[in-house]
Amino acid sequence: MEKVRNYFKPYRGLPRSIYVIFFASIVNSMGNCSASKYSF
């Protein structure tokens, strides 16, 4: 757990909107991967 905390340490001071965009892009890419896997 300490490794993960150190990994995110430089990003602690960022505004909340940056985190929202980051997580939205992850969810969007996960949706794109699953959609392309099942496309005909």
PyMOL commands that place a pseudoatom at each C-alpha (Angstrom):
pseudoatom trace, name=CA, resn=MET, resi=1, chain=A, elem=C, hetatm=0, pos=[0.000, 0.000, 0.000]
pseudoatom trace, name=CA, resn=GLU, resi=2, chain=A, elem=C, hetatm=0, pos=[2.909, 2.320, 0.695]
pseudoatom trace, name=CA, resn=LYS, resi=3, chain=A, elem=C, hetatm=0, pos=[4.216, 1.878, -2.865]
pseudoatom trace, name=CA, resn=VAL, resi=4, chain=A, elem=C, hetatm=0, pos=[0.867, 2.971, -4.269]
pseudoatom trace, name=CA, resn=ARG, resi=5, chain=A, elem=C, hetatm=0, pos=[0.802, 5.998, -1.980]
pseudoatom trace, name=CA, resn=ASN, resi=6, chain=A, elem=C, hetatm=0, pos=[4.283, 7.043, -3.089]
pseudoatom trace, name=CA, resn=TYR, resi=7, chain=A, elem=C, hetatm=0, pos=[3.289, 6.594, -6.730]
pseudoatom trace, name=CA, resn=PHE, resi=8, chain=A, elem=C, hetatm=0, pos=[0.424, 9.091, -6.410]
pseudoatom trace, name=CA, resn=LYS, resi=9, chain=A, elem=C, hetatm=0, pos=[2.316, 11.553, -4.207]
pseudoatom trace, name=CA, resn=PRO, resi=10, chain=A, elem=C, hetatm=0, pos=[3.204, 14.058, -6.997]
pseudoatom trace, name=CA, resn=TYR, resi=11, chain=A, elem=C, hetatm=0, pos=[-0.472, 14.324, -7.969]
pseudoatom trace, name=CA, resn=ARG, resi=12, chain=A, elem=C, hetatm=0, pos=[-1.836, 15.227, -4.534]
pseudoatom trace, name=CA, resn=GLY, resi=13, chain=A, elem=C, hetatm=0, pos=[-2.122, 18.981, -5.095]
pseudoatom trace, name=CA, resn=LEU, resi=14, chain=A, elem=C, hetatm=0, pos=[-4.086, 18.820, -8.331]
pseudoatom trace, name=CA, resn=PRO, resi=15, chain=A, elem=C, hetatm=0, pos=[-7.641, 20.134, -8.581]
pseudoatom trace, name=CA, resn=ARG, resi=16, chain=A, elem=C, hetatm=0, pos=[-10.548, 17.724, -8.357]
pseudoatom trace, name=CA, resn=SER, resi=17, chain=A, elem=C, hetatm=0, pos=[-11.492, 18.232, -12.017]
pseudoatom trace, name=CA, resn=ILE, resi=18, chain=A, elem=C, hetatm=0, pos=[-8.192, 16.644, -13.078]
pseudoatom trace, name=CA, resn=TYR, resi=19, chain=A, elem=C, hetatm=0, pos=[-9.075, 13.500, -11.133]
pseudoatom trace, name=CA, resn=VAL, resi=20, chain=A, elem=C, hetatm=0, pos=[-12.568, 13.432, -12.684]
pseudoatom trace, name=CA, resn=ILE, resi=21, chain=A, elem=C, hetatm=0, pos=[-11.127, 13.671, -16.206]
pseudoatom trace, name=CA, resn=PHE, resi=22, chain=A, elem=C, hetatm=0, pos=[-8.539, 10.997, -15.397]
pseudoatom trace, name=CA, resn=PHE, resi=23, chain=A, elem=C, hetatm=0, pos=[-11.093, 8.480, -14.096]
pseudoatom trace, name=CA, resn=ALA, resi=24, chain=A, elem=C, hetatm=0, pos=[-13.534, 9.302, -16.904]
pseudoatom trace, name=CA, resn=SER, resi=25, chain=A, elem=C, hetatm=0, pos=[-10.862, 8.537, -19.489]
pseudoatom trace, name=CA, resn=ILE, resi=26, chain=A, elem=C, hetatm=0, pos=[-10.099, 5.200, -17.784]
pseudoatom trace, name=CA, resn=VAL, resi=27, chain=A, elem=C, hetatm=0, pos=[-13.766, 4.218, -17.766]
pseudoatom trace, name=CA, resn=ASN, resi=28, chain=A, elem=C, hetatm=0, pos=[-14.113, 5.329, -21.384]
pseudoatom trace, name=CA, resn=SER, resi=29, chain=A, elem=C, hetatm=0, pos=[-11.120, 3.273, -22.507]
pseudoatom trace, name=CA, resn=MET, resi=30, chain=A, elem=C, hetatm=0, pos=[-12.459, 0.225, -20.643]
pseudoatom trace, name=CA, resn=GLY, resi=31, chain=A, elem=C, hetatm=0, pos=[-15.743, 0.634, -22.489]
pseudoatom trace, name=CA, resn=ASN, resi=32, chain=A, elem=C, hetatm=0, pos=[-13.937, 0.915, -25.806]
pseudoatom trace, name=CA, resn=CYS, resi=33, chain=A, elem=C, hetatm=0, pos=[-11.941, -2.250, -25.153]
pseudoatom trace, name=CA, resn=SER, resi=34, chain=A, elem=C, hetatm=0, pos=[-14.986, -4.308, -24.238]
pseudoatom trace, name=CA, resn=ALA, resi=35, chain=A, elem=C, hetatm=0, pos=[-16.982, -2.951, -27.195]
pseudoatom trace, name=CA, resn=SER, resi=36, chain=A, elem=C, hetatm=0, pos=[-14.216, -3.735, -29.689]
pseudoatom trace, name=CA, resn=LYS, resi=37, chain=A, elem=C, hetatm=0, pos=[-13.841, -7.253, -28.279]
pseudoatom trace, name=CA, resn=TYR, resi=38, chain=A, elem=C, hetatm=0, pos=[-17.476, -8.096, -28.998]
pseudoatom trace, name=CA, resn=SER, resi=39, chain=A, elem=C, hetatm=0, pos=[-17.880, -6.242, -32.298]
pseudoatom trace, name=CA, resn=PHE, resi=40, chain=A, elem=C, hetatm=0, pos=[-18.719, -8.299, -35.370]
for i in range(1, 40): cmd.bond("trace and resi %d" % i, "trace and resi %d" % (i + 1))
show_as sticks, trace
zoom trace
